[in-house]
Amino acid sequence: MTLTTQQRKHLPNSLFGLPQRRAYPIDTLSRARSALARAAQFASPREQAEIRRRVHRLYPEMELSGLKRR
């Protein structure tokens, strides 16, 4: 399901992969997977690590083998 602008505005910062920029929403498992995929394409290594940490904190059961662990 697409996240509307209104819904996105109501998400707390804690549900973003990069909360300081409110980028990469991770409020659902599907969006968390998408955030990891987009981060692999567009984010810096430091940003990827932060997104990976935040996703793992919310979804510890999710396998994070798609991104390099540092």
ChimeraX attribute file (.defattr): number of C-alpha atoms within 10 A of each C-alpha:
attribute: neighborCount
match mode: 1-to-1
recipient: residues
	/A:1	5
	/A:2	6
	/A:3	10
	/A:4	8
	/A:5	8
	/A:6	8
	/A:7	9
	/A:8	15
	/A:9	11
	/A:10	8
	/A:11	14
	/A:12	12
	/A:13	16
	/A:14	15
	/A:15	20
	/A:16	23
	/A:17	27
	/A:18	19
	/A:19	16
	/A:20	9
	/A:21	9
	/A:22	16
	/A:23	15
	/A:24	20
	/A:25	25
	/A:26	24
	/A:27	17
	/A:28	13
	/A:29	13
	/A:30	11
	/A:31	18
	/A:32	25
	/A:33	20
	/A:34	15
	/A:35	24
	/A:36	22
	/A:37	15
	/A:38	13
	/A:39	22
	/A:40	16
	/A:41	10
	/A:42	10
	/A:43	15
	/A:44	11
	/A:45	14
	/A:46	10
	/A:47	15
	/A:48	24
	/A:49	19
	/A:50	16
	/A:51	25
	/A:52	22
	/A:53	15
	/A:54	20
	/A:55	26
	/A:56	15
	/A:57	11
	/A:58	16
	/A:59	15
	/A:60	11
	/A:61	8
	/A:62	13
	/A:63	10
	/A:64	16
	/A:65	7
	/A:66	11
	/A:67	15
	/A:68	11
	/A:69	9
	/A:70	6
